[in-house]
Amino acid sequence: MTTPNDPGTAADGDPKPLESKTAVPQTRPGTVDPRLLEVLVCPVTKGPLEYDAEAGELVSRAARLVYPIREGIPIMLPEEARPLAD
């Protein structure tokens, strides 16, 4: 049962959607939140990554590895990366 002081109810007692101050905005399928890209680094070199939007991959030129992005989630495991083609 909810009460008027319950953050999940409006003053009239009707349920209202909860708002999150930390919610990540929805992105289009196959894209990655730009804020996430700002903080990600290569797990091997700890260096910067380049986002290849066309291929849906993150590129580490220093490690010569390409990390896949699956369903909008970067897979930052070296064993999942492929070698960077010349």
N, CA and C of each residue as an Amber inpcrd file, in Angstrom:
protein
   258
   0.8410000  -1.1680000   0.0000000   0.0000000   0.0000000   0.0000000
   0.8890000   1.2360000   0.0000000   0.4990000   2.2530000  -0.7690000
   1.2840000   3.4790000  -0.8150000   0.6330000   4.5460000   0.0350000
   1.4280000   5.4830000   0.4540000   0.9320000   6.5900000   1.2710000
   1.2140000   7.8950000   0.5470000   0.5640000   8.9920000   0.9660000
   0.8360000  10.2690000   0.3080000   2.2980000  10.6880000   0.4000000
   3.0250000  10.2270000   1.3970000   4.4380000  10.5720000   1.5340000
   5.3540000   9.6450000   0.7430000   4.7820000   8.6100000   0.1470000
   5.5490000   7.6570000  -0.6490000   6.0410000   8.3700000  -1.9090000
   7.3560000   8.3320000  -2.2150000   7.8530000   9.0220000  -3.4130000
   7.2970000   8.4380000  -4.7050000   6.6710000   7.2800000  -4.6380000
   6.1090000   6.6680000  -5.8360000   4.6550000   7.0270000  -6.0580000
   4.1130000   7.9760000  -5.2800000   2.7240000   8.3780000  -5.4650000
   2.6300000   9.8870000  -5.5540000   1.6250000  10.3540000  -6.2710000
   1.3660000  11.7780000  -6.3660000   0.6010000  12.2120000  -5.1230000
   0.4010000  13.5070000  -4.9750000  -0.3010000  14.0310000  -3.8000000
  -1.7170000  13.4740000  -3.7010000  -2.3210000  13.1660000  -4.8530000
  -3.6850000  12.6340000  -4.8300000  -3.7090000  11.1210000  -4.6300000
  -2.5460000  10.5110000  -4.4300000  -2.4790000   9.0760000  -4.1770000
  -2.3000000   8.2300000  -5.4240000  -2.3850000   8.8490000  -6.6150000
  -2.1990000   8.0940000  -7.8530000  -0.7260000   7.7620000  -8.0350000
  -0.4390000   6.5540000  -8.5270000   0.9610000   6.2100000  -8.7860000
   1.5390000   7.1450000  -9.8320000   2.8010000   7.4930000  -9.6850000
   3.4840000   8.3020000 -10.6770000   4.8140000   7.6220000 -10.9940000
   5.3150000   7.8470000 -12.1800000   6.6010000   7.2310000 -12.5090000
   7.7140000   7.8350000 -11.6740000   8.6230000   6.9730000 -11.2320000
   9.7660000   7.4410000 -10.4750000  10.7910000   8.0070000 -11.4380000
  11.3900000   9.1150000 -11.0680000  12.4080000   9.7250000 -11.8950000
  13.7700000   9.4550000 -11.2770000  14.7200000   9.1650000 -12.1110000
  16.0730000   8.9090000 -11.6420000  16.9850000  10.0200000 -12.1280000
  17.7650000  10.5770000 -11.2250000  18.7010000  11.6270000 -11.5990000
  19.9250000  11.0580000 -12.2860000  20.1340000   9.7580000 -12.1960000
  21.2980000   9.1410000 -12.8050000  20.9400000   8.3020000 -14.0230000
  19.7130000   8.3760000 -14.4590000  19.2860000   7.5610000 -15.5980000
  20.0670000   7.9610000 -16.8450000  20.4520000   6.9700000 -17.6210000
  21.1450000   7.1980000 -18.8780000  20.1030000   7.3600000 -19.9660000
  20.1940000   8.4320000 -20.7580000  19.2010000   8.5990000 -21.8070000
  19.2600000   7.4590000 -22.8080000  18.1240000   7.1300000 -23.3620000
  18.0600000   6.0610000 -24.3490000  18.7880000   6.4890000 -25.6130000
  19.5300000   5.5600000 -26.2080000  20.2080000   5.8240000 -27.4610000
  19.6000000   4.9270000 -28.5200000  19.8470000   5.2760000 -29.7600000
  19.3470000   4.4440000 -30.8550000  20.0440000   3.0940000 -30.8230000
  19.3770000   2.0450000 -31.3060000  20.0350000   0.7360000 -31.3660000
  21.3280000   0.8320000 -32.1700000  22.3610000   0.1980000 -31.6540000
  23.6370000   0.2050000 -32.3480000  24.5080000   1.3980000 -32.0160000
  24.0490000   2.2680000 -31.1160000  24.8630000   3.4120000 -30.7110000
  25.2300000   3.2780000 -29.2470000  26.1980000   4.0830000 -28.8430000
  26.6740000   4.0670000 -27.4660000  26.5150000   5.4730000 -26.8980000
  26.1480000   5.5590000 -25.6390000  26.0060000   6.8460000 -24.9720000
  27.3420000   7.5920000 -25.0330000  27.3490000   8.8200000 -25.5430000
  28.6100000   9.5750000 -25.6490000  29.3040000   9.7680000 -24.3100000
  28.5430000   9.8570000 -23.2170000  29.1770000  10.0070000 -21.8940000
  29.9890000   8.7730000 -21.5370000  29.5140000   7.6110000 -21.9500000
  30.2540000   6.3780000 -21.6940000  31.5570000   6.3780000 -22.4900000
  31.4890000   6.8320000 -23.7300000  32.6840000   6.8500000 -24.5740000
  33.7550000   7.7810000 -24.0090000  33.3450000   8.8100000 -23.2900000
  34.3100000   9.7430000 -22.7020000  35.1530000   9.1030000 -21.6110000
  34.6270000   8.1030000 -20.9250000  35.3490000   7.5180000 -19.7940000
  36.0010000   6.1710000 -20.1010000  35.6250000   5.5510000 -21.2070000
  36.2210000   4.2560000 -21.5420000  37.6480000   4.4210000 -22.0430000
  38.5090000   3.5020000 -21.6440000  39.8820000   3.4370000 -22.1410000
  40.1740000   1.9920000 -22.5180000  41.2190000   1.8090000 -23.2790000
  41.6440000   0.4650000 -23.6600000  42.0860000  -0.2750000 -22.3980000
  41.5680000  -1.4720000 -22.1570000  41.9720000  -2.2180000 -20.9650000
  43.4190000  -2.7160000 -21.0250000  44.0040000  -2.7530000 -22.2070000
  45.3850000  -3.2220000 -22.3500000  46.3740000  -2.0820000 -22.1140000
  46.1530000  -0.9580000 -22.7950000  47.1160000   0.1540000 -22.7290000
  46.6710000   1.2800000 -21.8070000  45.4170000   1.2780000 -21.4070000
  44.8090000   2.3790000 -20.6330000  44.7760000   3.6730000 -21.4420000
  44.9510000   3.5470000 -22.7550000  44.9410000   4.7060000 -23.6490000
  43.5660000   4.9690000 -24.2310000  43.4610000   6.0320000 -25.0270000
  42.1740000   6.4230000 -25.5930000  41.6720000   5.4360000 -26.6450000
  40.3630000   5.4920000 -26.8460000  39.7020000   4.6790000 -27.8590000
  39.0340000   5.5990000 -28.8690000  38.9660000   5.1410000 -30.1050000
  38.2340000   5.8600000 -31.1410000  36.9580000   5.0820000 -31.4270000
  35.8540000   5.8050000 -31.5400000  34.5650000   5.1730000 -31.8230000
  34.3470000   5.1510000 -33.3270000  34.2430000   3.9610000 -33.8840000
  33.9110000   3.7860000 -35.3030000  32.4200000   3.4880000 -35.3730000
  31.6200000   4.5440000 -35.5660000  30.1660000   4.4060000 -35.5500000
  29.6720000   3.5380000 -36.6980000  30.3070000   3.6410000 -37.8410000
  29.8790000   2.8640000 -39.0070000  30.0160000   1.3670000 -38.7710000
  31.1430000   0.9710000 -38.1540000  31.3820000  -0.4490000 -37.8860000
  30.8270000  -0.8750000 -36.5340000  30.4900000   0.0930000 -35.6740000
  29.9940000  -0.2450000 -34.3380000  31.0730000  -0.8780000 -33.4810000
  32.2630000  -0.2440000 -33.4860000  33.4030000  -0.7920000 -32.7560000
  34.1890000   0.3340000 -32.0920000  34.9810000  -0.0400000 -31.1000000
  35.9170000   0.8720000 -30.4600000  37.3310000   0.4320000 -30.8320000
  38.1300000   1.3860000 -31.2870000  39.4590000   1.0760000 -31.7990000
  40.5290000   1.6100000 -30.8450000  41.4570000   0.7280000 -30.4850000
  42.6400000   1.1230000 -29.7270000  43.8230000   1.0130000 -30.6800000
  44.2930000   2.1670000 -31.1510000  45.4280000   2.1570000 -32.0810000
  46.7060000   1.7270000 -31.3640000  46.8560000   2.1000000 -30.0980000
  48.0650000   1.7440000 -29.3490000  48.1920000   0.2320000 -29.1740000
  47.0860000  -0.4350000 -28.8810000  47.1040000  -1.8920000 -28.6980000
  46.8680000  -2.6310000 -30.0110000  46.4710000  -1.8770000 -31.0460000
  46.1300000  -2.4470000 -32.3540000  45.0130000  -3.4870000 -32.2120000
  43.9990000  -3.1140000 -31.3980000  42.8500000  -3.9730000 -31.1550000
  41.5630000  -3.2090000 -31.4370000  40.5330000  -3.9730000 -31.8260000
  39.2080000  -3.4110000 -32.0850000  38.2160000  -4.1550000 -31.2070000
  37.5290000  -3.3930000 -30.3400000  36.5690000  -3.9660000 -29.4030000
  35.1550000  -3.8570000 -29.9730000  34.3990000  -4.9470000 -29.9430000
  33.0350000  -4.9010000 -30.4870000  32.0690000  -4.1750000 -29.5510000
  30.9920000  -3.6870000 -30.1360000  29.8790000  -3.1270000 -29.3710000
  28.6700000  -3.9660000 -29.7250000  28.0770000  -4.5930000 -28.7250000
  26.9200000  -5.4700000 -28.9460000  25.7130000  -4.9190000 -28.2080000
  24.6660000  -4.6400000 -28.9540000  23.4200000  -4.1030000 -28.3880000
  23.6940000  -2.8540000 -27.5560000  24.6050000  -2.0120000 -28.0550000
  24.9230000  -0.7600000 -27.3820000  25.8770000  -0.8790000 -26.2170000
  26.4000000  -2.0780000 -25.9720000  27.3020000  -2.3060000 -24.8390000
  28.7040000  -2.6220000 -25.3600000  29.6830000  -1.7690000 -25.0450000
  31.0560000  -2.0760000 -25.4600000  31.5760000  -3.3100000 -24.7080000
  32.1390000  -4.2330000 -25.4500000  32.7100000  -5.4530000 -24.8660000
  34.2120000  -5.2100000 -24.7190000  34.6220000  -4.8470000 -23.5200000
  35.9880000  -4.4100000 -23.2820000  36.8880000  -5.5310000 -22.7580000
  36.7640000  -6.6880000 -23.3350000  37.5900000  -7.8360000 -22.9690000
  38.6100000  -8.0690000 -24.0810000  39.9050000  -8.0680000 -23.7640000
  40.9090000  -8.2840000 -24.8100000  40.6830000  -9.5690000 -25.6030000
  40.1850000 -10.5990000 -24.9490000  39.9620000 -11.8560000 -25.6750000
  38.7940000 -11.7710000 -26.6620000  37.9450000 -10.7600000 -26.5170000
  36.8280000 -10.5490000 -27.4500000  37.2080000  -9.6000000 -28.5850000
  38.3270000  -8.9030000 -28.4350000  38.7730000  -7.9350000 -29.4490000
  39.3930000  -8.6670000 -30.6350000  39.3350000  -7.9850000 -31.7680000
  40.0160000  -8.5260000 -32.9520000  41.2070000  -7.6470000 -33.2650000
  42.2090000  -8.1860000 -33.9630000  43.3700000  -7.3590000 -34.3220000
  42.9580000  -6.2520000 -35.2880000  43.5680000  -5.1020000 -35.1570000
  43.3230000  -3.9880000 -36.0530000  43.9920000  -4.2720000 -37.3830000
  43.2370000  -4.2060000 -38.4620000  43.7900000  -4.4270000 -39.8010000
  44.6190000  -3.2260000 -40.1980000  45.6660000  -3.4790000 -41.0050000
  46.5290000  -2.3750000 -41.4380000  45.8740000  -1.4900000 -42.4390000
